[in-house]
Amino acid sequence: MKLTDSEQALLDGSQGRATRKAMEILVALGHIYGAEDLVPVRSVQVSGVSFHNLGQAGLQWLEEMAVDGRARVLATLNPAGMDLEDWQGQGIDAGFAAQQLKVVGAYEAMGVAPTCTCIPYLTGNLPAAGEHVAWAESSAVAYVNSVIGARSNREGGPSALAAALTGRTPRYGLHLVRNRRPTLEVVAEDTLEGTERWGALGRVIGREAGGQVVWIRGSSRPSLPELKSLCAAVVTFGGSPLFYLQGSGPAPPPGPPPVDSMAVTAPELDEALVELADGDERVDLVCLGCPHASLAELSELVGLLDGRIVTTEMWVCTARPVADAARELGVVESLERAGVRVVCDTCFAVAPLDRPGATVATDSVKGCYYGRGHNKLRMHVGSVARCVDAAVTGRWR
Ligand code: F3S
């Protein structure tokens, strides 16, 4: 792999041990994937934040890197395992909180902004089309490629941190235009509406298309929440973090159209949602905001509640800057008056919810997958309105 003189100097340890380690990670990855060189990146989204997933070994590695590692480009952080300010209200035990705060502290020491959100593109980390970035977090990578048109592979925690400390990533995969051409056309026949149905489309595409870049055709145009939901689901279920959507977002690079085609019908989407459901009729917790809710979604939730009070615990997860803006507008106060908890910095999938077997209702297909996997929850997935009904009545109907 060709390195510039300055990259070679980083690899030789000119800027300290952590940067040398970071270069070693990138060079090893470059060799594995056949990269010819490294490409400078404009920004990084770092995952591997929840102590629930990292454990003691992960924290120790971060603290070692933080001794002399410093970010060279804008770097933002994925959700943590708890609300960093209101972890007690969230029911997190003090031992976990202490370790989680050390994780975030290590990242901060390295100059990674403690944004703790999976919607970095709505909170200050917004690349331009065509720029190279190195983002971890499945939903954000799909969004940055498919909606914004920037270029990123799906990074893991260590490779994203390595990119932050060096400002580089190996040039392979989706950094190369030739790998960004769609190879499969997907004809979405449903009149698609609702975050849960766009998520179901993502699940079907992820499962059926595998790693192929798909070109989605159809007459429906997704809203921002629907796009977030599609991006989150497609990668969670094994799809490429790059797709094209007819009439929305960037166009594919010039080249022959895909030869292969598949249709996704309304009954397939229904089935994809039914397959995910294994909860009881009685709902213990309702969770919205996966991916994290935008300001508009928080405001719309107030409208959907329409003055009703929830009888079941309900969370809406969001980024702290979004919650701050919503608080200014009185939106947080309205939600709290209705009994809804506005949770920042985390989500129900990465926080350690010690409620195995509890039934959780959500509109998020991705959240459904991780809620079941990470926290052993039983899940229902449906529209936001249906989730609100469950929160008000305590029943999934
Ligand atoms: Fe974000 Fe957590 Fe969902 S990280 S995409 S809210 S699983």
Boltz pocket constraint, residues with backbone or C-beta under 6 A from the ligand:
constraints:
  - pocket:
      binder: B
      contacts: [[A, 79], [A, 118], [A, 139], [A, 232], [A, 289], [A, 290], [A, 291], [A, 292], [A, 317], [A, 346], [A, 347], [A, 348], [A, 349], [A, 350], [A, 366], [A, 367], [A, 370]]
      max_distance: 6.0
